[in-house]
Amino acid sequence: VSFANCGLPYHVGGVIKNRDSLFVVGKEVFKERFNIDARTNSEAVRIDPKSKTVTVKSADRGEYEERYDKLVLSTGASPAFPLFEGADLPDVTCFWTIHDMDNVLARLEAGAKDVMVVGAGFVGMELVENFVHRGIRTTLLHRSGHPMSAFLDREMARPIVEALEANGV
């Protein structure tokens, strides 16, 4: 139900060795602490507002109906994936979820030697750090003139640029 998304780049880099340590809170804890019945591996496939029911398709329970008094649609967020020619190629991926991390690790284990990280915010910079830690040749591409531009001005970012250059990025 909850995972340490800030730890994903560090598992890629081998700093966090145990993948399972990225899972912070399971659905049992949600039930015990907050009386929340979290349904994982489930999809709401139909909403009937007249009867106040949601049809759920679940890997564990098959398809069933669930009644509600109030319904809140919380669709979550998605990564800002740049739209450019070639973005749909098989070697282009986002880094947002555990599945994305597993995908990147599988590519590294299959022998990837060079990576390009697009975006020099927190996650992009952590990925760069961990690719370098693994000995992967890394290129960083960012749309502004310097890394961490949402948080630092050019002068404050200069030591970061110097560290990147010193590490061959």
Solvent accessible surface area in square Angstrom, and as a share of the most:
residue,aa,sasa,rsa
1,V,82,0.47
2,S,35,0.22
3,F,71,0.29
4,A,35,0.27
5,N,87,0.45
6,C,95,0.57
7,G,7,0.07
8,L,3,0.02
9,P,1,0.00
10,Y,53,0.20
11,H,25,0.11
12,V,0,0.00
13,G,4,0.04
14,G,25,0.24
15,V,84,0.48
16,I,53,0.27
17,K,166,0.71
18,N,87,0.45
19,R,87,0.32
20,D,95,0.49
21,S,68,0.44
22,L,2,0.01
23,F,94,0.39
24,V,93,0.53
25,V,29,0.17
26,G,30,0.29
27,K,76,0.32
28,E,109,0.49
29,V,43,0.25
30,F,46,0.19
31,K,102,0.43
32,E,142,0.63
33,R,170,0.62
34,F,120,0.50
35,N,117,0.60
36,I,80,0.41
37,D,82,0.42
38,A,22,0.17
39,R,93,0.34
40,T,48,0.28
41,N,112,0.57
42,S,40,0.26
43,E,99,0.45
44,A,67,0.52
45,V,59,0.34
46,R,141,0.51
47,I,70,0.36
48,D,59,0.30
49,P,96,0.60
50,K,194,0.82
51,S,50,0.32
52,K,95,0.40
53,T,5,0.03
54,V,16,0.09
55,T,10,0.06
56,V,17,0.09
57,K,111,0.47
58,S,11,0.07
59,A,85,0.66
60,D,100,0.52
61,R,138,0.50
62,G,36,0.35
63,E,105,0.47
64,Y,37,0.14
65,E,118,0.53
66,E,64,0.29
67,R,177,0.65
68,Y,43,0.16
69,D,119,0.62
70,K,180,0.76
71,L,70,0.35
72,V,125,0.72
73,L,129,0.64
74,S,100,0.65
75,T,134,0.78
76,G,65,0.62
77,A,82,0.64
78,S,87,0.56
79,P,44,0.28
80,A,107,0.83
81,F,73,0.31
82,P,56,0.35
83,L,171,0.85
84,F,99,0.41
85,E,177,0.79
86,G,20,0.20
87,A,15,0.11
88,D,129,0.67
89,L,104,0.52
90,P,110,0.69
91,D,123,0.64
92,V,53,0.31
93,T,50,0.29
94,C,34,0.20
95,F,31,0.13
96,W,113,0.40
97,T,50,0.29
98,I,19,0.10
99,H,137,0.61
100,D,21,0.11
101,M,0,0.00
102,D,48,0.25
103,N,44,0.22
104,V,15,0.09
105,L,22,0.11
106,A,56,0.43
107,R,66,0.24
108,L,12,0.06
109,E,131,0.59
110,A,92,0.72
111,G,36,0.35
112,A,35,0.27
113,K,131,0.55
114,D,85,0.44
115,V,31,0.18
116,M,110,0.49
117,V,11,0.07
118,V,81,0.47
119,G,23,0.22
120,A,0,0.00
121,G,28,0.27
122,F,117,0.49
123,V,71,0.41
124,G,10,0.09
125,M,29,0.13
126,E,38,0.17
127,L,13,0.06
128,V,3,0.02
129,E,96,0.43
130,N,1,0.01
131,F,8,0.03
132,V,42,0.24
133,H,120,0.54
134,R,94,0.34
135,G,64,0.62
136,I,22,0.11
137,R,156,0.57
138,T,8,0.05
139,T,69,0.40
140,L,37,0.18
141,L,92,0.46
142,H,55,0.25
143,R,238,0.87
144,S,44,0.29
145,G,54,0.52
146,H,27,0.12
147,P,11,0.07
148,M,18,0.08
149,S,41,0.27
150,A,88,0.68
151,F,117,0.49
152,L,48,0.24
153,D,87,0.45
154,R,145,0.53
155,E,145,0.65
156,M,122,0.55
157,A,0,0.00
158,R,112,0.41
159,P,83,0.52
160,I,47,0.24
161,V,29,0.17
162,E,89,0.40
163,A,53,0.41
164,L,24,0.12
165,E,103,0.46
166,A,89,0.69
167,N,86,0.44
168,G,64,0.62
169,V,40,0.23
